[in-house]
Amino acid sequence: MSGHSKWANIQHRKGRQDAKRGKIFTKAAKEIIIAAKGGGDPVGNSRLRAAIAAAKAVNLPKDKIEAAIRKGTGEDAGGDLTETFYEGYGPSGIAIMVEVATDNKNRTVAEVRHLFTKHGGAMGENGSVGWMFDRKGVIAVDKAAYPEDKIMEAALEAGADDIIDDDDVWTIHTAMADFTSVRDALEAAGIAMQEAELAMIPQNLVAVSAEVGMKVLRLMDALDDNDDVQNVYANADFPDDMPTD
């Protein structure tokens, strides 16, 4: 078990994000809409199956899940979304990836560029920092709830790349191609997941001071507050003693 964990680096932000219930619902619905473009049946659409599971985990109502699927398949209006990534640098050159789902790319890129500039960063060209991240599956499991060997057996046999001992959770990393099989294996083993998503994982983390870390977080939170932003990733390694607000 080795490697850097996404879970550890989001702990400083998680409380504030969890409080934004409306935004969480919007993100979950948008992910379902985009996933449903590949087909409205979750049995044959692994991304949709994962999106529905994530939506249920944040208690998105069943009727909203069904409405989002209809929008994605084109049965209802409102599914005209494009997903893309914007790249840039935060304070002290920290690399930042911004995942968006938008119905107006011109509006969104202007807003994202403004937020980078306002918070001491700069938006970069396509590919400027993307090479520093890998698209991987990330699954978090409550460490206290299950014996280590049960997690190891289910995840590794299904193709997981890495299992990280991450304070209160096991963080499991998978290749994109193996994400569904690992998640399904954990479900079959009766293991509940706190998080299961595809994410941009930094290849290396850059240690930052508490002062710089707070500046980076302010930029990330401002980006996250934008209605079109789905996720924000950074390669900052935040200090353990950094304030959470």
C-alpha positions, 0 to 999 in steps of 0.5 A, a space after each residue: 500500500 502506497 501513494 498519495 491519497 485524494 481523501 486526505 487532501 479533501 478533508 480540509 474542504 469536506 465540511 464546507 462542501 457537505 453544507 452546500 446541499 443544494 449544490 451537491 444535488 445539482 452536481 449529482 443530477 448533472 453527472 447523471 445527465 451526462 452519464 445517461 447520454 451513453 444510454 439510460 439503462 444503468 445495467 449496460 452503462 457503468 458510468 450511469 450506474 456509478 452516478 446513480 449510486 453517488 446520487 443516492 449516497 447524497 440522498 438525491 430524491 428518486 424523482 430527481 434521479 429519474 428526471 435527470 436520466 430522462 434529460 440525459 437520454 433526450 426524453 425531456 429538455 434540459 440535457 444539453 450539457 457539455 463536460 470539459 476540463 479547464 486548467 490553471 495555476 493557483 497561488 505559489 504555482 499549485 496546479 489546478 484542474 476544474 471539471 465542468 458541466 455546462 450549457 454555455 462554454 463561453 460563459 463558463 470559461 470567462 467565469 472560471 478565468 475571472 475566479 483564477 485571477 481574483 484569487 491569485 492564480 492564472 488560467 492556463 492553456 489546455 494541457 498546461 497542467 493536465 499531464 500532472 494528473 491521472 484519471 483514476 477511480 477513487 473509493 473510500 471505505 470506513 476503516 473501522 467498519 471492516 477487517 483489513 483482509 476483507 477490503 484487501 481481498 475484494 479490491 485487489 482481486 477485482 483489479 485495484 491498483 492501490 489501497 492506502 491507509 488513510 487515517 479513518 478510511 481505506 482509500 482504494 485507487 483503480 484504473 478507469 477500466 477497473 473502476 466498475 469491477 472493483 466497485 461491484 466487487 465491494 458491493 458484492 462483498 457487502 462493503 459500504 463505500 463512503 465515496 466512489 467516483 472517477 477523479 483526477 489524481 495528482 501524480 505528485 503532491 507539492 507541500 504548501 504552508 498553512 498560509 499558502 494552503 488557505 489561499 489555494 483553498 479559497 480559490 478552490 472553494 470559489 471555483 466550486 461555488 460556480 454553478 457549472 463546476 462539478 469538481 476541483 482538483 489540486 496537487 497541493 499537500 495541505 499541512 495537517 495543522 491548517 485551519 478548516 475555515 
